[in-house]
Amino acid sequence: MCGRGERHGHDGRMSVGRPLDWDGCWNARDLSGIRTADGREITRNAVLRSDHLHLLTPAGWSAVESHGIRTVIDLRSSWEAHADPQRPPAGITTVAVPLEDGLAEDPEFADWTSSGLLATPLYYRSFLRRWPDRCAAVGGAGPGGVVVHCAKGCDRTGMVVMFMLAICGVGPEDIVADYELTVQRLQTPLARRLGRKDDTNAIREVLQRNGCPSLRSALLDILTKVDVLARLRDGGLTNADVDGVRRRLLNPRPLLRSGDRLQKCDPDYDNQSPERGLSGRERARRVV
């Protein structure tokens, strides 16, 4: 059985979405522990995801600071940010990346809004095709930890985080497992207490009306059929941006299998060399 905030990927590897106790948020979590196909994992406190931060109490902002957060990427539209401004303490920079600003008059976007598709991942593929530049705009945060958020921390945040994890080589099943944690968080007493309505059934109805059996299948359809990185490059994401995302998120040391367990490499792994009497294969077997 998975523990709190944990899911297992399709090959038994554990993907960890670490829920965070930020007073005023119900959907904050660290992406750390999610594993890539080549055995690395997302670094602790590198990138966090959340719902809106404007209800954070002083204690909540203090918790944000304690996680090393130095940049807040706000994906909300300008009118949302104006209606519910957030006031981070000095030392935390807010970068506004309003994904949907100026799109209200676009016929396709208007259709997504009226049909309810904007509350599902069904619009992600078309959004990435039409506006890859907006999705690529999150590539340039400064040093320190980053928290990405919208209002609910699900749709816009889910899309951007999904693309970041794909860039880092996280497998489709593990990306979906992270996304589904938001659905679980939406059903908690904390979400109710902070006024967040559980719209799980409404979302399911929209998916089914559009011939999609489940949230999982909607996400897997994108992740297995779309070259996310190529689309983001079309939007202006540079090699330096890609390298920056990977350096920020990924633990440089891979995880290696020992029996049925995945273990971290020996801390001295990067400093070992054949000249010290160990072959590459022998070094790869050294685990702690």
Secondary structure as GFF3:
##gff-version 3
##sequence-region A 1 288
A	DSSP	beta_strand	6	8	.	.	.	ID=ss1
A	DSSP	beta_strand	14	16	.	.	.	ID=ss2
A	DSSP	beta_strand	18	19	.	.	.	ID=ss3
A	DSSP	beta_strand	29	30	.	.	.	ID=ss4
A	DSSP	beta_strand	47	50	.	.	.	ID=ss5
A	DSSP	alpha_helix	58	66	.	.	.	ID=ss6
A	DSSP	beta_strand	69	74	.	.	.	ID=ss7
A	DSSP	alpha_helix	78	83	.	.	.	ID=ss8
A	DSSP	beta_strand	93	96	.	.	.	ID=ss9
A	DSSP	alpha_helix	107	115	.	.	.	ID=ss10
A	DSSP	three_ten_helix	117	119	.	.	.	ID=ss11
A	DSSP	three_ten_helix	121	123	.	.	.	ID=ss12
A	DSSP	alpha_helix	124	130	.	.	.	ID=ss13
A	DSSP	alpha_helix	132	136	.	.	.	ID=ss14
A	DSSP	three_ten_helix	137	140	.	.	.	ID=ss15
A	DSSP	beta_strand	145	149	.	.	.	ID=ss16
A	DSSP	alpha_helix	155	167	.	.	.	ID=ss17
A	DSSP	alpha_helix	172	186	.	.	.	ID=ss18
A	DSSP	alpha_helix	189	193	.	.	.	ID=ss19
A	DSSP	alpha_helix	200	209	.	.	.	ID=ss20
A	DSSP	alpha_helix	215	225	.	.	.	ID=ss21
A	DSSP	alpha_helix	228	234	.	.	.	ID=ss22
A	DSSP	alpha_helix	239	249	.	.	.	ID=ss23
A	DSSP	beta_strand	255	258	.	.	.	ID=ss24
A	DSSP	beta_strand	261	264	.	.	.	ID=ss25
A	DSSP	three_ten_helix	269	271	.	.	.	ID=ss26
A	DSSP	three_ten_helix	274	276	.	.	.	ID=ss27
A	DSSP	alpha_helix	280	285	.	.	.	ID=ss28
###
